[in-house]
Amino acid sequence: MSSFRNFTFSIIGIAHSCYKEKFGIPRQPGLVTEATARIELIAPYNRLDTLEGLEQFSHIWVQFVFHACINEKWKAKVRPPRLGGKEKLGVFATRATHRPNPIGLSVIKLGKIYQEEKKVFIDLHGADLLDGTPIIDIKPYLPYADSIPNAQGGFAPSPSPVMDVHFSPLANQQCEDYKALHNRDIATLIKQIVQQDPRPSYLAGQIDREHGTSIWDINVKWCARHDHMEILYLETMDTHQEDNRKRENTHVDISS
C-alpha cells in the first residue's frame, strides 16, 4: 500500500457559467449546446503561455471540484436518476457528485482563448458547470485515444428521450425581448435545458407543478404537462435573490 494518503491540489481557475443553481444543469456535458461558460485562470496560472497550442483542439477535458458537496457525506451506494431513482448502484459505478473525493470530469467544446485587462479566459460551449466551480486541471481531448466507438454504456447506453417544449405567449415575448436586450438566444437555451426534464425522480410523475430554473440573470418558470413541458414566464432575479441562491446552492448530481 502506498504511503501517500493525502494530496493537495491548486485551483487553476474559476468557471463563470449560465447555471446559477444546480436545478436545470444537464447530467452530462454537451447535451445543452447553447449553455455557455468561461474559465478564468487565476494566478500564477493566468498566463497565455500556459495555453499555447490548446487552440488547435476542438474539445478539452476539464477536471473540477464539486465545491458545494465538499461538506456532504458520501455513500457507498447511490440512486442514479437514469434508473428512476429506484435502484441503488455502487458510487464508483455512477457519476454521482457525492463521492469520497468530490472531483468531476467533463469533455467540453473549446471556444475562444483570450485576455482582458490581464485576465485570461477560455470560452466553453455545452458546459455542465455550476457558476463558481473551481477548476483543477485542463487537458486536450484526443479523438484517437479518448473516443472508443464500441465501448459499452452500462445502465446508461444513450441519452434519455427529450420532451417536447412549448412556450406560452408571455414567455415567448419575454424571450424575444431578452434576446434583443442581451443578444442571447435564451429561448433555445431554455428549451434545451427543460427538454432534458431536470426534475428529480420523485417528482417525475407530477403534472402542472411550477418549477423554477435560474440561468444567467433570470428565473425560468415552467411545468410539466401530460405530453410536453411548458415554459410559463421569465422572472428577473435581483442581486439579493441571486446571492441567496448561491448560498443555498448545491452542485447538480450528474449520476449517469
C-alpha positions as CSV (number, residue, x, y, z in Angstrom):
1,M,0.0,0.0,0.0
2,S,1.3,3.5,-0.9
3,S,2.4,5.7,2.0
4,F,0.7,8.6,0.3
5,R,-2.7,9.2,1.8
6,N,-3.5,12.8,1.1
7,F,-2.8,15.2,-1.7
8,T,-3.2,18.9,-2.1
9,F,-4.2,20.4,-5.5
10,S,-4.1,24.0,-6.6
11,I,-7.1,25.7,-8.1
12,I,-6.1,26.9,-11.6
13,G,-9.3,28.8,-12.4
14,I,-12.9,29.5,-11.7
15,A,-15.9,28.8,-14.0
16,H,-18.3,31.6,-14.8
17,S,-21.4,29.9,-16.1
18,C,-25.0,30.5,-17.2
19,Y,-26.1,28.0,-14.5
20,K,-26.7,29.8,-11.2
21,E,-28.0,26.8,-9.3
22,K,-27.9,23.0,-9.6
23,F,-31.6,22.6,-10.8
24,G,-31.5,22.5,-14.6
25,I,-27.9,21.6,-15.1
26,P,-27.8,18.6,-17.5
27,R,-26.4,15.4,-16.0
28,Q,-23.8,15.2,-18.8
29,P,-21.8,17.8,-20.8
30,G,-22.8,18.5,-24.4
31,L,-26.5,17.8,-24.0
32,V,-27.3,21.6,-23.9
33,T,-25.2,23.0,-26.7
34,E,-26.4,26.6,-26.0
35,A,-25.0,26.5,-22.5
36,T,-22.0,28.8,-22.3
37,A,-19.4,29.3,-19.7
38,R,-15.9,30.5,-19.4
39,I,-12.9,29.6,-17.3
40,E,-11.0,32.5,-15.7
41,L,-7.4,31.4,-14.9
42,I,-6.1,32.6,-11.6
43,A,-2.5,33.5,-10.5
44,P,0.0,32.2,-11.1
45,Y,-1.6,30.3,-14.0
46,N,-3.3,33.3,-15.6
47,R,-0.8,33.5,-18.5
48,L,-1.5,32.9,-22.1
49,D,1.7,30.9,-22.5
50,T,0.1,28.2,-20.3
51,L,-2.5,27.7,-23.0
52,E,-0.2,27.9,-26.1
53,G,-1.2,25.2,-28.6
54,L,-4.6,24.5,-26.9
55,E,-6.4,26.4,-29.7
56,Q,-5.5,23.6,-32.1
57,F,-8.0,21.3,-30.3
58,S,-11.8,21.3,-30.6
59,H,-12.6,19.9,-27.2
60,I,-10.9,19.8,-23.8
61,W,-11.1,17.7,-20.6
62,V,-12.0,19.8,-17.6
63,Q,-11.4,18.5,-14.1
64,F,-13.2,20.4,-11.4
65,V,-14.4,20.2,-7.8
66,F,-18.0,19.7,-6.8
67,H,-17.4,22.6,-4.4
68,A,-20.9,22.7,-2.9
69,C,-20.8,19.0,-2.0
70,I,-17.5,19.1,0.0
71,N,-19.2,19.1,3.4
72,E,-21.8,16.5,2.5
73,K,-21.2,12.8,3.3
74,W,-20.6,10.3,0.5
75,K,-22.4,6.9,0.4
76,A,-21.3,3.6,-0.9
77,K,-24.5,3.1,-2.9
78,V,-26.5,5.8,-4.7
79,R,-29.7,6.0,-6.8
80,P,-28.8,7.0,-10.4
81,P,-31.5,9.3,-12.0
82,R,-31.3,7.2,-15.2
83,L,-32.8,4.3,-13.2
84,G,-35.6,6.4,-12.0
85,G,-34.1,6.8,-8.5
86,K,-35.5,3.4,-7.5
87,E,-32.4,1.2,-7.8
88,K,-29.1,1.6,-6.0
89,L,-25.6,1.1,-7.5
90,G,-22.1,1.5,-6.2
91,V,-20.9,5.1,-6.1
92,F,-18.0,4.2,-8.3
93,A,-20.4,2.7,-10.9
94,T,-22.0,6.1,-11.3
95,R,-21.1,9.8,-11.8
96,A,-22.7,10.9,-8.6
97,T,-21.4,14.2,-7.2
98,H,-21.3,12.9,-3.6
99,R,-18.0,11.0,-3.8
100,P,-15.1,10.2,-1.4
101,N,-13.2,12.8,-3.4
102,P,-15.7,15.4,-5.0
103,I,-13.9,15.6,-8.3
104,G,-15.8,16.0,-11.6
105,L,-14.6,15.4,-15.2
106,S,-16.2,16.8,-18.4
107,V,-15.3,16.9,-22.0
108,I,-16.4,20.3,-23.3
109,K,-16.2,22.1,-26.7
110,L,-13.5,24.7,-26.7
111,G,-14.2,28.3,-27.7
112,K,-12.1,31.4,-27.8
113,I,-9.0,31.8,-25.7
114,Y,-8.3,35.5,-24.9
115,Q,-7.0,38.1,-22.4
116,E,-8.9,41.0,-21.0
117,E,-7.2,43.5,-18.7
118,K,-4.6,41.0,-17.5
119,K,-7.3,38.3,-17.0
120,V,-7.1,35.1,-19.1
121,F,-10.3,33.4,-20.2
122,I,-11.3,30.2,-22.0
123,D,-14.8,30.2,-23.6
124,L,-16.7,26.9,-23.3
125,H,-19.8,25.6,-25.2
126,G,-22.1,22.9,-23.9
127,A,-20.6,23.0,-20.4
128,D,-22.3,21.4,-17.4
129,L,-20.6,23.6,-14.8
130,L,-22.2,25.4,-11.9
131,D,-21.3,29.1,-11.7
132,G,-18.3,29.5,-9.4
133,T,-16.9,25.9,-9.9
134,P,-13.2,25.6,-9.0
135,I,-11.2,24.2,-11.9
136,I,-8.2,22.0,-11.0
137,D,-6.9,20.9,-14.5
138,I,-7.4,21.2,-18.2
139,K,-6.2,18.7,-20.8
140,P,-6.8,18.5,-24.6
141,Y,-9.2,15.9,-25.9
142,L,-7.6,13.4,-28.2
143,P,-10.1,11.8,-30.6
144,Y,-7.8,8.8,-31.5
145,A,-7.3,7.9,-27.8
146,D,-10.3,9.2,-26.0
147,S,-13.1,8.1,-28.3
148,I,-13.9,4.4,-28.2
149,P,-16.8,3.6,-30.7
150,N,-17.5,0.1,-29.4
151,A,-17.5,0.9,-25.7
152,Q,-20.4,-0.3,-23.6
153,G,-22.5,2.3,-21.7
154,G,-23.8,0.0,-18.9
155,F,-27.1,1.1,-17.5
156,A,-26.9,4.4,-19.4
157,P,-26.1,3.4,-23.1
158,S,-27.6,6.6,-24.6
159,P,-29.4,9.8,-23.7
160,S,-32.9,9.6,-22.5
161,P,-35.6,10.8,-24.9
162,V,-36.1,14.5,-24.8
163,M,-39.5,16.1,-24.1
164,D,-41.4,18.5,-26.3
165,V,-41.3,22.1,-25.0
166,H,-43.9,24.7,-25.6
167,F,-43.7,28.4,-24.8
168,S,-46.6,30.4,-23.5
169,P,-47.3,33.6,-25.5
170,L,-45.9,35.6,-22.5
171,A,-42.7,33.5,-22.2
172,N,-42.2,33.7,-26.0
173,Q,-42.4,37.5,-25.9
174,Q,-40.1,37.7,-22.9
175,C,-37.5,35.6,-24.7
176,E,-37.6,37.9,-27.7
177,D,-37.2,40.9,-25.5
178,Y,-34.3,39.3,-23.7
179,K,-32.6,38.4,-26.9
180,A,-33.0,42.0,-28.2
181,L,-31.5,43.4,-25.0
182,H,-28.7,40.9,-24.3
183,N,-28.0,39.3,-27.7
184,R,-28.5,35.8,-26.2
185,D,-30.7,33.2,-27.7
186,I,-32.3,32.5,-24.3
187,A,-35.3,30.6,-25.9
188,T,-33.1,27.9,-27.3
189,L,-31.1,27.6,-24.1
190,I,-34.3,27.2,-22.1
191,K,-35.7,24.6,-24.5
192,Q,-32.5,22.5,-24.4
193,I,-32.4,22.6,-20.6
194,V,-36.1,21.8,-19.9
195,Q,-36.5,19.2,-22.6
196,Q,-34.0,17.1,-20.6
197,D,-36.6,17.0,-17.8
198,P,-34.3,18.1,-14.9
199,R,-36.9,17.2,-12.3
200,P,-35.7,14.8,-9.5
201,S,-37.1,11.3,-9.9
202,Y,-39.5,11.6,-7.0
203,L,-41.3,14.5,-8.9
204,A,-41.3,12.9,-12.3
205,G,-44.9,11.8,-12.1
206,Q,-46.3,15.2,-11.0
207,I,-48.2,17.3,-13.6
208,D,-48.8,21.1,-13.6
209,R,-46.4,21.8,-10.7
210,E,-44.5,25.0,-11.2
211,H,-40.7,24.8,-11.2
212,G,-38.0,27.5,-11.4
213,T,-34.6,27.2,-13.1
214,S,-32.1,30.0,-12.8
215,I,-29.9,30.8,-15.8
216,W,-27.9,34.0,-16.2
217,D,-30.0,36.7,-14.5
218,I,-33.4,35.2,-14.9
219,N,-35.6,32.6,-13.2
220,V,-37.4,30.5,-15.8
221,K,-40.8,29.3,-14.6
222,W,-42.1,26.1,-16.2
223,C,-44.2,23.0,-15.6
224,A,-44.7,19.5,-16.9
225,R,-47.9,18.8,-18.8
226,H,-49.2,15.3,-19.8
227,D,-47.4,15.2,-23.1
228,H,-44.9,18.2,-23.0
229,M,-43.1,20.8,-20.9
230,E,-44.5,24.3,-20.9
231,I,-42.5,27.5,-20.3
232,L,-44.8,29.8,-18.3
233,Y,-42.9,33.0,-17.9
234,L,-39.5,34.6,-17.2
235,E,-38.7,36.3,-13.9
236,T,-35.8,38.7,-13.4
237,M,-33.6,37.9,-10.4
238,D,-32.4,40.9,-8.4
239,T,-29.0,40.8,-6.7
240,H,-30.4,39.7,-3.4
241,Q,-32.3,36.8,-4.8
242,E,-29.2,35.6,-6.7
243,D,-27.0,35.9,-3.7
244,N,-29.4,33.8,-1.7
245,R,-29.5,31.1,-4.4
246,K,-25.7,30.9,-4.4
247,R,-25.6,30.5,-0.7
248,E,-28.2,27.8,-0.7
249,N,-26.9,26.1,-3.8
250,T,-25.5,22.5,-4.0
251,H,-23.9,21.1,-7.2
252,V,-26.0,19.0,-9.5
253,D,-25.9,15.2,-9.2
254,I,-24.5,14.0,-12.5
255,S,-25.1,10.3,-11.9
256,S,-25.4,8.7,-15.3
